[in-house]
Amino acid sequence: MAIEARNDASVDRRIRLGMVGGGQGAFIGAVHRIAARIDDQFELVAGALASDPARAEASAKELGIAEERAYGSFELMAKGEAARADGIEVVSIVTPNHLHSAVAKVFLEAGIHVICDKPLATSVVEAEELKALVEKTGKIFAVTYNYTGYPLVRQARAMIANGDLGEIRVVQVEYLQDWLTERLEASGHKQAAWRTDPTRSGAGGCIGDIGTHAYHLACFVSGLELDQLLAELSTFVEGRRLDDDVQILLKWKGGAKGMLWASQVAVGNENGLKLRVYGTSGGLEWAQENPNQLWFTPYGQPRQLLTRGGAAVGLAASRVTRVPSGHPEGYLEGFATIYAEAARAIRAARAGSKPDPEVIFPTVEDGLAGMRFIEAAVKSSAGSGAWVRVR
């Protein structure tokens, strides 16, 4: 009965949002909260913000969450919010990876939509179970591969789908950082500690943290599906338990080839996510650190610079653009686009309908694909660089 009460109010009011994780000292939780408010679609009303009840309570107080809706565990939160007429409609999961699946299951079973940070889980089995539960419950499930929210990423995707590059031959993607060049996890650094811990991060370190971002971006923009990969996962920092550098050859279905390089020990790089796609009649190049520029080269013609607010960009980019041309728009707005698209889907669900076809956000299927990518890469690397088919 309480679940029905959440859905019978105006489709125009703000969406009631809860959060699991993201308390004091957490980086990604703050990013999600900012993103949720940029387009004024959500209101944070409940949370289980830390595994320690005292810290969870203190974190909730800082964020203005009512005392009775500051929960000591996500299980109590799901039960408590499902019983309220004004309970949350969607939960944002911003915990370390090993908790994603357990938290998502509890809230899906409570009839609550989910927005989950990536990667989806720590194993393919967990991801498959989540996909089955989403199908069973009919709830909306978004995964925050935030780079798919950038306007010129949407523009590149639309151009490829329109045939502007012809038949795709080569897709190359790289994501380079240097923040784990030294064994930062041994210093007590919270982010480094859990991201390099296989019990909390899963079987992949660098590949799970940023490699899945690169992989999903390549798939999202190119429209291609990966067939096989050959991977070498390396751990350069002595004493580290997971990979910190990933180099992969890719074979896409349909015959295209490619490469993926992800590294967190590439000195001199801060957040160097770059994508290059080449076809029979043109090429595209995009770099996250210059997100408002997209280079397009039609074969036999001069290289063209497309800008986010320029006249050459189409509806796919303009519908997720918020500020005038010449003003930077990037990381936080990319997250916000995922939240805004999820909000459109939730509002449609309130009305008992489906969102408009142009509404795009990464789903549980994309999260499962990311887990299968990690699984195949780990298997290939363990097999001394054997080609592995991505199931």
C-alpha positions in Angstrom: 0.0 0.0 0.0 2.8 2.4 0.9 4.5 1.7 -2.4 1.3 2.7 -4.3 1.1 5.9 -2.2 4.6 7.0 -3.5 3.4 6.9 -7.1 0.0 8.7 -6.9 1.2 12.2 -6.4 1.8 14.9 -9.1 4.3 14.0 -11.8 5.7 17.5 -11.5 7.0 17.5 -7.9 10.6 16.8 -7.0 11.5 13.1 -6.8 12.2 11.9 -3.3 15.8 10.6 -3.3 17.6 8.5 -0.7 21.3 7.7 -0.6 23.4 4.7 0.6 27.0 5.6 1.3 28.5 9.0 0.5 28.9 10.2 4.1 31.7 12.3 5.7 34.9 12.0 3.8 33.4 10.3 0.7 34.2 11.9 -2.6 31.7 10.3 -5.0 28.7 10.9 -2.7 29.1 14.6 -2.9 29.4 14.4 -6.7 26.1 12.5 -6.9 24.3 15.0 -4.6 25.4 17.9 -6.7 24.4 16.2 -9.9 21.0 15.3 -8.5 20.3 19.0 -7.7 21.7 20.7 -10.8 18.4 20.3 -12.7 16.3 20.6 -9.6 14.6 17.3 -10.2 15.4 15.5 -6.9 15.2 16.2 -3.1 17.4 14.2 -0.8 15.2 13.1 2.1 16.8 9.9 3.6 20.1 8.2 3.9 22.2 5.4 5.3 25.3 7.4 4.7 28.0 5.3 6.4 28.5 1.8 7.8 29.2 3.3 11.3 25.8 4.4 12.7 27.3 7.5 14.5 29.0 8.7 11.4 25.9 8.0 9.4 23.8 10.1 11.8 26.4 13.0 11.8 26.6 12.9 8.0 22.8 13.1 7.7 22.6 16.0 10.1 25.1 17.9 8.0 23.0 17.4 4.9 19.7 18.4 6.6 18.2 15.0 6.6 15.5 14.6 9.3 16.7 12.5 12.3 14.1 9.8 11.8 15.2 9.3 8.2 18.9 8.9 9.1 19.3 5.2 9.1 22.1 3.0 10.6 21.9 0.4 7.8 20.6 0.2 4.3 18.3 -2.7 5.3 16.6 -0.5 7.9 16.4 2.3 5.4 14.7 0.2 2.7 12.2 -1.2 5.2 11.5 2.2 6.8 11.1 4.1 3.5 8.9 1.5 1.9 6.5 1.8 4.8 6.1 5.6 4.5 3.5 7.3 2.4 6.2 9.9 1.6 9.0 7.3 1.2 11.8 7.6 -1.2 11.1 6.8 -4.9 14.7 6.2 -5.9 17.9 5.3 -4.0 21.4 6.4 -5.1 24.1 3.8 -4.3 27.5 5.3 -3.8 29.2 2.7 -1.6 32.4 0.7 -2.4 31.8 -1.9 -5.2 31.3 -4.9 -3.0 28.0 -3.5 -1.5 26.4 -2.4 -4.8 24.6 -5.7 -5.5 23.3 -6.3 -1.9 22.0 -2.7 -1.5 20.4 -2.7 -5.0 18.6 -6.0 -4.3 17.1 -4.8 -1.0 15.7 -1.6 -2.6 14.4 -3.2 -5.8 12.5 -5.7 -3.6 11.1 -2.8 -1.7 9.7 -1.3 -4.9 12.2 1.5 -5.1 14.0 2.6 -8.3 17.9 2.5 -8.3 20.7 4.8 -9.5 24.0 2.9 -8.9 27.6 4.0 -9.3 29.8 1.8 -11.5 30.8 -1.0 -11.7 27.5 -2.7 -11.2 28.8 -5.4 -8.9 31.9 -7.4 -8.1 31.0 -10.5 -10.3 29.1 -11.4 -13.4 26.8 -13.7 -11.2 25.8 -10.7 -9.0 25.2 -8.6 -12.1 23.1 -11.2 -13.8 21.0 -11.6 -10.6 20.4 -7.9 -10.5 19.3 -7.8 -14.2 16.8 -10.6 -13.5 15.5 -8.7 -10.5 15.1 -5.5 -12.5 13.1 -7.4 -15.1 11.0 -9.0 -12.4 10.2 -5.8 -10.5 9.9 -3.5 -13.5 11.9 -0.8 -11.6 14.1 1.8 -13.3 17.8 1.0 -12.8 20.5 3.6 -13.9 24.2 3.1 -13.8 26.3 6.3 -13.6 28.7 5.9 -16.5 28.7 9.7 -16.4 30.8 10.4 -19.5 27.9 9.3 -21.7 26.1 12.4 -20.4 28.5 14.9 -22.1 26.8 16.8 -25.0 29.6 16.1 -27.5 29.6 12.4 -26.6 26.0 12.4 -27.5 26.8 14.3 -30.7 29.5 11.7 -31.7 27.1 8.9 -31.1 24.5 10.5 -33.3 26.9 11.2 -36.1 28.1 7.6 -36.1 24.5 6.3 -36.1 23.7 8.6 -38.9 26.5 7.1 -41.0 28.8 10.2 -41.1 31.8 8.0 -40.6 30.8 5.2 -42.9 31.6 1.7 -41.8 33.5 1.7 -38.6 37.0 0.2 -38.8 38.9 1.3 -35.7 37.8 2.2 -32.2 40.6 3.3 -29.7 40.0 4.5 -26.2 42.3 5.3 -23.3 41.9 6.5 -19.7 45.0 7.6 -18.0 45.7 8.8 -14.5 48.7 8.9 -12.2 47.3 9.1 -8.7 48.3 5.6 -7.8 51.9 5.9 -9.0 53.0 5.2 -5.4 51.4 2.8 -2.9 48.9 5.4 -1.6 46.8 2.7 -0.1 49.5 2.0 2.5 49.2 5.6 3.8 45.6 5.2 5.0 44.1 7.0 2.0 40.5 5.9 2.0 39.8 5.9 -1.7 43.0 4.2 -2.6 42.5 1.6 0.2 39.2 0.2 -1.0 39.8 0.6 -4.7 42.9 -1.6 -4.5 41.3 -4.2 -2.1 39.9 -7.2 -4.0 37.4 -7.9 -1.2 35.8 -4.5 -1.7 36.6 -3.7 -5.4 36.3 -7.1 -7.0 38.7 -8.9 -9.3 39.7 -5.8 -11.2 41.5 -2.7 -9.9 42.2 -0.1 -12.6 40.1 -2.1 -15.1 37.1 -1.9 -12.8 37.6 1.7 -11.7 38.3 3.5 -15.0 38.7 0.7 -17.6 34.9 0.1 -17.5 34.3 3.8 -18.1 36.5 3.6 -21.2 34.9 0.4 -22.4 31.4 1.7 -22.0 32.2 5.0 -23.7 33.6 3.1 -26.7 30.5 1.0 -27.0 28.1 3.8 -26.4 29.5 6.1 -29.0 30.4 3.5 -31.7 27.3 1.4 -31.4 29.4 -1.7 -31.7 29.4 -4.8 -29.6 32.6 -6.4 -28.5 33.3 -10.0 -29.7 36.8 -10.9 -28.3 39.6 -9.3 -26.4 43.3 -10.0 -25.6 44.3 -8.4 -22.3 47.4 -7.8 -20.2 46.6 -6.6 -16.7 49.7 -5.4 -14.8 50.5 -4.4 -11.3 53.5 -2.1 -11.3 53.5 -0.9 -7.7 55.0 -3.5 -5.4 52.6 -4.8 -2.7 49.5 -3.7 -4.6 46.9 -6.5 -4.8 45.1 -5.4 -8.0 46.0 -4.2 -11.4 47.1 -0.6 -11.9 47.7 -0.7 -15.7 45.6 -2.4 -18.4 46.3 -2.9 -22.1 43.8 -4.7 -24.3 43.3 -5.5 -28.0 39.7 -5.5 -29.1 37.8 -7.3 -31.9 34.4 -5.9 -32.4 31.5 -7.8 -34.0 31.3 -6.9 -37.7 35.1 -6.7 -38.2 36.2 -3.5 -36.6 39.4 -3.6 -34.4 40.6 -1.5 -31.5 42.6 -1.0 -28.4 41.9 0.1 -24.8 44.6 1.4 -22.4 43.7 2.3 -18.9 46.4 3.2 -16.3 46.5 4.8 -12.9 50.3 4.9 -12.9 50.8 7.0 -16.1 52.8 9.9 -14.6 51.7 13.3 -15.9 48.1 12.4 -16.5 45.2 13.6 -14.4 42.0 12.3 -16.0 43.0 11.6 -19.6 40.0 9.9 -21.1 40.2 10.0 -24.9 38.2 8.3 -27.7 39.1 7.9 -31.3 36.7 6.3 -33.9 37.6 5.9 -37.6 35.4 4.7 -40.4 35.6 4.3 -44.2 34.5 8.0 -44.7 35.6 9.9 -41.7 37.0 10.0 -38.2 36.1 11.5 -34.8 38.3 12.4 -31.8 37.2 13.5 -28.3 39.0 14.1 -25.0 37.4 14.5 -21.6 39.7 17.2 -20.5 38.5 19.3 -23.4 34.9 18.1 -23.4 33.4 20.9 -25.3 35.4 20.1 -28.5 34.9 17.3 -30.9 37.2 16.9 -33.9 35.6 15.5 -37.1 37.5 14.7 -40.3 35.6 13.7 -43.4 37.9 11.7 -45.6 39.7 14.0 -48.1 38.5 17.2 -46.4 40.0 19.5 -43.7 39.7 18.7 -40.1 36.7 20.3 -38.5 36.2 21.5 -34.9 32.7 21.0 -33.5 32.0 22.9 -30.3 29.3 22.1 -27.8 27.2 25.3 -28.5 28.1 25.5 -32.2 25.7 25.6 -35.1 26.9 22.2 -36.4 25.8 20.2 -33.4 22.4 18.5 -33.5 19.5 17.7 -31.1 21.3 14.8 -29.4 23.8 17.3 -27.9 21.6 20.4 -27.5 19.0 18.6 -25.5 21.5 17.9 -22.7 23.3 21.3 -22.9 22.6 23.7 -20.1 24.7 26.7 -20.5 25.5 29.0 -23.5 28.4 28.3 -25.9 31.9 29.3 -24.6 31.0 28.4 -21.0 32.6 25.2 -19.7 30.3 22.2 -19.2 31.8 18.9 -18.1 32.1 16.4 -15.2 29.4 17.4 -12.8 27.0 18.2 -15.6 27.7 14.7 -17.2 26.5 13.1 -13.9 23.6 15.5 -13.9 22.5 14.4 -17.3 22.3 10.8 -16.1 20.2 11.9 -13.1 18.0 14.1 -15.4 17.4 11.3 -17.8 16.6 8.9 -14.9 14.2 11.6 -13.6 12.4 11.6 -16.9 12.0 7.9 -16.8 10.8 8.0 -13.1 8.3 10.7 -14.0 7.0 8.6 -16.8 6.7 5.6 -14.5 4.6 7.8 -12.1 2.2 8.4 -15.0 2.2 4.7 -15.9 3.9 5.3 -19.2 7.3 5.0 -20.8 9.8 7.8 -21.3 10.3 9.5 -24.6 12.6 7.6 -27.0 15.3 10.2 -26.9 15.8 9.6 -23.1 19.1 7.7 -22.8 20.9 6.5 -19.7 23.1 3.5 -18.9 21.0 0.7 -17.5 21.5 -2.6 -15.6 22.3 -4.2 -19.0 25.2 -1.8 -19.5 26.4 -2.6 -16.0 26.2 -6.3 -16.8 28.2 -5.8 -20.0 30.8 -4.0 -17.9 31.1 -6.9 -15.6 31.5 -9.4 -18.5 34.2 -7.1 -19.9 36.1 -7.3 -16.6 35.7 -11.0 -16.4 37.0 -11.6 -19.9 39.9 -9.3 -19.4 41.0 -11.0 -16.1 40.6 -14.4 -17.7 42.7 -13.4 -20.8 45.4 -11.9 -18.7 45.6 -14.9 -16.4 45.9 -17.0 -19.5 49.1 -15.2 -20.6 47.3 -13.1 -23.2 44.9 -15.5 -24.8 42.0 -14.2 -26.9 38.8 -14.5 -24.9 35.3 -14.2 -26.3 33.1 -11.7 -24.3 29.9 -13.4 -23.5 
